[in-house]
Amino acid sequence: MGFRTIRAMAAIGFVGLAGCHTLHERACHKPQPYMDAKSAAPLVIPPGLDTPDRTNALRIPDLNTPAPTARKANEPCLDEPPPFNAPKPAPPQT
């Protein structure tokens, strides 16, 4: 294979890999399947068996912080990592 062929194949590969991200929808701004979840009926314990203690089984602690602001349609989803742009250190002063 020639150098031009390898370079062309690498360019096609990079474009193909980069193109996958552009096809990814920002699904967090659309209704999610879990939002339609329904509660199931409680477990029926047959006669003669002990009912388990469920008083603290799914205890949710009180929320003492304010709710975050709603994300706008053009903001990235929270399941995407934030961009990492480390500031360049200042040159040492002599």
GUMAR-169614 format. One line per 8 residues: for each residue x, z, y of N, C-alpha, C. Coordinates in nm, 4 decimals. Example, Ala and Ser with C-alpha at 12.3 -4.5 7.8 and 13.67 -1.06 7.14 Angstrom:
1.3190:0.7800:-0.5690:1.2300:0.7800:-0.4500:1.3200:0.7800:-0.3300  1.2850:0.7080:-0.2250:1.3670:0.7140:-0.1060:1.2900:0.7870:0.0030
END
This chain:
0.0841:0.0000:-0.1186:0.0000:0.0000:0.0000:0.0881:0.0000:0.1241  0.0424:-0.0732:0.2196:0.1166:-0.0800:0.3437:0.0818:0.0345:0.4370  0.1662:0.0532:0.5363:0.1449:0.1602:0.6338:0.0132:0.1415:0.7092  -0.0226:0.0183:0.7391:-0.1480:-0.0088:0.8118:-0.2682:0.0289:0.7268  -0.2614:0.0028:0.5958:-0.3722:0.0363:0.5065:-0.3899:0.1876:0.4971  -0.2793:0.2579:0.4834:-0.2867:0.4042:0.4761:-0.3409:0.4618:0.6056  -0.2943:0.4084:0.7169:-0.3424:0.4554:0.8467:-0.4911:0.4271:0.8643  -0.5357:0.3103:0.8213:-0.6782:0.2768:0.8313:-0.7615:0.3671:0.7418
-0.7137:0.3953:0.6208:-0.7873:0.4832:0.5298:-0.7943:0.6260:0.5854  -0.6859:0.6722:0.6457:-0.6852:0.8058:0.7058:-0.7828:0.8120:0.8228  -0.7864:0.7083:0.9046:-0.8793:0.7059:1.0183:-1.0233:0.7073:0.9691  -1.0542:0.6307:0.8663:-1.1896:0.6290:0.8116:-1.2245:0.7659:0.7550  -1.1298:0.8284:0.6884:-1.1530:0.9616:0.6332:-1.1807:1.0640:0.7414  -1.1015:1.0610:0.8495:-1.1232:1.1554:0.9589:-1.2579:1.1326:1.0264  -1.2940:1.0084:1.0471:-1.4233:0.9775:1.1086:-1.5358:1.0243:1.0173  -1.5192:1.0026:0.8876:-1.6218:1.0469:0.7927:-1.6378:1.1972:0.7914
-1.5272:1.2697:0.7941:-1.5354:1.4151:0.7951:-1.5923:1.4675:0.9271  -1.5529:1.4079:1.0367:-1.6028:1.4521:1.1669:-1.7502:1.4170:1.1829  -1.7935:1.3088:1.1211:-1.9326:1.2669:1.1334:-2.0291:1.3603:1.0637  -1.9832:1.4351:0.9652:-2.0725:1.5275:0.8943:-2.1263:1.6343:0.9881  -2.0444:1.6796:1.0805:-2.0906:1.7839:1.1720:-2.1960:1.7306:1.2686  -2.1859:1.6058:1.3079:-2.2826:1.5528:1.4034:-2.4185:1.5327:1.3380  -2.4239:1.5212:1.2070:-2.5528:1.5060:1.1388:-2.6198:1.6399:1.1119  -2.5456:1.7476:1.1253:-2.5983:1.8807:1.0984:-2.6964:1.9207:1.2088
-2.8176:1.9516:1.1688:-2.9186:1.9921:1.2672:-2.8976:2.1376:1.3048  -2.9369:2.1712:1.4223:-2.9333:2.3107:1.4632:-3.0634:2.3743:1.4163  -3.0650:2.4103:1.2902:-3.1865:2.4564:1.2259:-3.2315:2.5938:1.2742  -3.1459:2.6680:1.3418:-3.1866:2.8021:1.3832:-3.2915:2.7975:1.4944  -3.3079:2.6847:1.5583:-3.4062:2.6739:1.6653:-3.5415:2.6252:1.6141  -3.5504:2.6059:1.4841:-3.6759:2.5612:1.4232:-3.7315:2.6742:1.3382  -3.8615:2.6734:1.3091:-3.9157:2.7771:1.2200:-3.8446:2.7756:1.0849  -3.8125:2.8929:1.0353:-3.7407:2.9073:0.9089:-3.8377:2.9484:0.7983
-3.8076:2.9160:0.6731:-3.8973:2.9501:0.5631:-3.9250:3.0993:0.5520  -3.8278:3.1846:0.5825:-3.8506:3.3282:0.5689:-3.9549:3.3805:0.6674  -3.9823:3.3048:0.7733:-4.0798:3.3492:0.8723:-4.2225:3.3473:0.8166  -4.2453:3.2732:0.7100:-4.3777:3.2672:0.6483:-4.3894:3.3598:0.5282  -4.2943:3.4501:0.5086:-4.2956:3.5382:0.3918:-4.4161:3.6318:0.3985  -4.4757:3.6553:0.2859:-4.5910:3.7455:0.2738:-4.5497:3.8662:0.1921  -4.6170:3.9775:0.2145:-4.5908:4.0977:0.1362:-4.6582:4.0847:0.0004  -4.5916:4.1358:-0.0995:-4.6479:4.1349:-0.2345:-4.7285:4.2634:-0.2556
-4.8190:4.2582:-0.3499:-4.8979:4.3770:-0.3826:-4.8055:4.4844:-0.4390  -4.8352:4.6116:-0.4137:-4.7482:4.7171:-0.4671:-4.7514:4.7190:-0.6199  -4.6466:4.7702:-0.6772:-4.6338:4.7787:-0.8213:-4.7391:4.8732:-0.8781  -4.8073:4.8314:-0.9806:-4.9088:4.9151:-1.0452:-4.8418:4.9866:-1.1618  -4.8439:5.1183:-1.1568:-4.7827:5.1993:-1.2619:-4.8877:5.2240:-1.3695  -4.8567:5.1907:-1.4938:-4.9533:5.2153:-1.6015:-4.9809:5.3642:-1.6191  -5.0991:5.3989:-1.6653:-5.1316:5.5410:-1.6881:-5.0343:5.6031:-1.7882  -4.9983:5.7271:-1.7612:-4.9076:5.7992:-1.8496:-4.7622:5.7914:-1.8076
-4.7276:5.7077:-1.7099:-4.5900:5.6976:-1.6610:-4.5796:5.7599:-1.5229  -4.4604:5.8070:-1.4895:-4.4377:5.8689:-1.3586:-4.4156:5.7609:-1.2533  -4.4709:5.7861:-1.1357:-4.4490:5.6963:-1.0228:-4.3141:5.7294:-0.9602  -4.2281:5.6314:-0.9382:-4.0981:5.6608:-0.8759:-4.1143:5.7050:-0.7311  -4.0207:5.7873:-0.6861:-4.0217:5.8336:-0.5473:-3.9701:5.7195:-0.4589  -4.0546:5.6692:-0.3729:-4.0184:5.5559:-0.2864:-4.0190:5.5940:-0.1389  -4.0139:5.7213:-0.1075:-4.0258:5.7620:0.0324:-3.9129:5.7069:0.1196  -3.7910:5.7034:0.0692:-3.6786:5.6535:0.1482:-3.6189:5.5272:0.0878
-3.6934:5.4569:0.0060:-3.6400:5.3399:-0.0629:-3.5998:5.2298:0.0351  -3.6802:5.2025:0.1325:-3.6515:5.0962:0.2291:-3.6656:5.1486:0.3715  -3.6060:5.2638:0.3955:-3.6160:5.3232:0.5286:-3.5297:5.2436:0.6251  -3.5904:5.2006:0.7324:-3.5204:5.1239:0.8357:-3.4950:5.2179:0.9527  -3.3708:5.2348:0.9933:-3.3420:5.3268:1.1040:-3.3966:5.2729:1.2358  -3.4184:5.3658:1.3278:-3.4665:5.3274:1.4599:-3.3611:5.2447:1.5320  -3.4063:5.1475:1.6078:-3.3168:5.0626:1.6857:-3.3051:5.1221:1.8255  -3.1847:5.1600:1.8622:-3.1623:5.2248:1.9917:-3.0960:5.1324:2.0925
-3.0846:5.0049:2.0607:-3.0232:4.9108:2.1532:-3.1280:4.8084:2.1971  -3.1138:4.7533:2.3154:-3.2113:4.6527:2.3591:-3.1990:4.5245:2.2757  -3.3074:4.4532:2.2667:-3.3080:4.3270:2.1917:-3.2221:4.2240:2.2644  -3.1527:4.1385:2.1897:-3.0722:4.0351:2.2553:-3.1621:3.9310:2.3205  -3.1086:3.8629:2.4182:-3.1862:3.7592:2.4854:-3.2068:3.6419:2.3917  -3.3153:3.5704:2.4096:-3.3453:3.4553:2.3245:-3.2427:3.3457:2.3482  -3.2046:3.2778:2.2415:-3.1064:3.1695:2.2535:-3.1773:3.0432:2.2989  -3.1099:2.9684:2.3847:-3.1668:2.8435:2.4356:-3.1448:2.7320:2.3347
-3.2177:2.6238:2.3496:-3.2118:2.5137:2.2535:-3.0737:2.4491:2.2486  -2.9984:2.4529:2.3576:-2.8673:2.3879:2.3571:-2.7549:2.4819:2.3169  -2.7850:2.6093:2.2910:-2.6826:2.7041:2.2474:-2.6647:2.6939:2.0962  -2.5444:2.7170:2.0469:-2.5220:2.7064:1.9025:-2.5909:2.8195:1.8274  -2.6137:2.7975:1.7009:-2.6742:2.8987:1.6146:-2.5763:3.0134:1.5936  -2.6284:3.1287:1.5612:-2.5414:3.2430:1.5385:-2.4652:3.2330:1.4074  -2.5096:3.1469:1.3154:-2.4373:3.1338:1.1898:-2.3200:3.0381:1.2016  -2.2945:2.9853:1.3193:-2.1778:2.9015:1.3436:-2.0715:2.9870:1.4115
-1.9469:2.9714:1.3744:-1.8437:3.0522:1.4398:-1.8278:3.0114:1.5856  -1.7930:3.1057:1.6713:-1.7721:3.0705:1.8113:-1.6453:2.9880:1.8267  -1.6353:2.9116:1.9341:-1.5117:2.8358:1.9549:-1.3962:2.9324:1.9807  -1.2818:2.8995:1.9292:-1.1659:2.9853:1.9467:-1.0668:2.9173:2.0386  -1.0623:2.9626:2.1593:-0.9685:2.9112:2.2583:-0.8901:3.0304:2.3118  -0.7768:3.0568:2.2524:-0.6955:3.1680:2.2967:-0.6253:3.1306:2.4273  -0.6321:3.2163:2.5272:-0.5611:3.1841:2.6509:-0.4107:3.1873:2.6272  -0.3419:3.0986:2.6931:-0.1968:3.0935:2.6798:-0.1370:3.2135:2.7552
-0.0424:3.2784:2.6944:0.0183:3.3932:2.7625:0.0951:3.3488:2.8858  0.0926:3.4341:2.9859:0.1645:3.4042:3.1102:0.3144:3.4132:3.0823  0.3910:3.3260:3.1441:0.5368:3.3334:3.1230:0.5890:3.4672:3.1790  0.6879:3.5224:3.1118:0.7421:3.6503:3.1606:0.8042:3.6362:3.2993  0.7780:3.7342:3.3806:0.8353:3.7319:3.5165:0.9691:3.8014:3.5146  1.0667:3.7372:3.5752:1.2013:3.7969:3.5772:1.2383:3.8458:3.7133
END
